[in-house]
Every structure is written in structure tokens, then in C-alpha cells.
Amino acid sequence: MIGIEKDPFFHQSQIRKVNEHGIEYPLMVSVLEPEGATVEVSLEEVGPYKLRCKIHDGMVLNIQVVQ
């Protein structure tokens, strides 16, 4: 998965694995991402994940990894 930052704000992505009870477990936190930054992440385990911005509460991307 690759994300490219295109808005004029800094972000800091956090990838979280979501278990069967909906509980999220942090897997990875990036450094500050300026406009134009590229983030590359490999998610190998099947299941749901969330990418959250640690700076902007409520900014969430839901990810579903399938076989």
C-alpha cells in the first residue's frame, strides 16, 4: 500500500490491526509526513486494519486485506 500526501497539512499515519472484537492494536507509526510525502506499508496478515492520523483526530482509512 502506498499513500501520497496531497493536502497542505502535516500528517502522522498510524496503522492499526483490528481484532474480531473491534479492538485496535497499533502496528506502525510514521514520522511526520509533509505535503507530497510517500508512505509505503506492507500488510501481510489477512483482516481489517485502520490507518489513522495521529494529528487529526477522526481522519481514518479502513483497509481490508484479503487473500
C-alpha positions in Angstrom: 0.0 0.0 0.0 1.4 3.4 -0.9 -0.1 6.7 0.2 0.8 10.1 -1.2 0.2 13.2 0.9 -1.5 15.8 -1.3 -3.0 18.4 1.1 -1.2 21.3 2.6 -1.0 19.9 6.2 1.4 17.6 8.0 0.1 14.2 9.0 1.4 11.3 11.0 -0.1 7.9 10.0 -0.6 5.1 12.4 -1.5 1.6 11.1 -3.7 -0.5 13.5 -4.8 -4.1 13.2 -8.4 -4.7 14.3 -9.2 -7.9 16.1 -12.5 -9.9 16.0 -13.9 -7.8 18.9 -13.1 -4.5 17.2 -10.1 -3.7 19.4 -7.3 -1.9 17.5 -3.7 -2.7 18.1 -1.0 -0.2 16.8 1.4 -1.8 14.4 3.3 1.1 12.9 3.7 4.9 13.3 5.3 7.0 10.7 7.3 10.2 11.1 5.7 13.5 10.3 4.5 13.5 6.7 4.7 16.8 4.8 2.8 17.6 1.7 3.9 15.4 -1.2 5.3 12.7 1.1 5.0 9.0 0.1 4.4 6.2 2.7 4.8 2.6 1.8 3.4 -0.2 4.0 3.2 -4.0 3.6 0.3 -5.7 5.3 0.6 -9.4 5.0 -1.9 -10.7 7.5 -5.5 -11.1 6.2 -8.1 -9.0 8.0 -9.2 -5.5 8.8 -6.8 -2.6 9.5 -7.2 1.1 10.1 -4.9 3.9 9.1 -5.3 6.8 11.4 -3.7 10.3 11.5 -2.3 10.9 15.0 -2.5 14.7 14.4 -6.0 14.9 13.0 -8.5 13.0 15.2 -11.2 11.4 13.1 -9.1 11.1 10.0 -9.4 7.3 9.3 -8.9 5.0 6.3 -10.4 1.5 6.7 -8.4 -1.3 5.0 -9.4 -4.9 4.4 -6.6 -7.3 3.4 -7.8 -10.4 1.6 -6.1 -13.5 0.2 
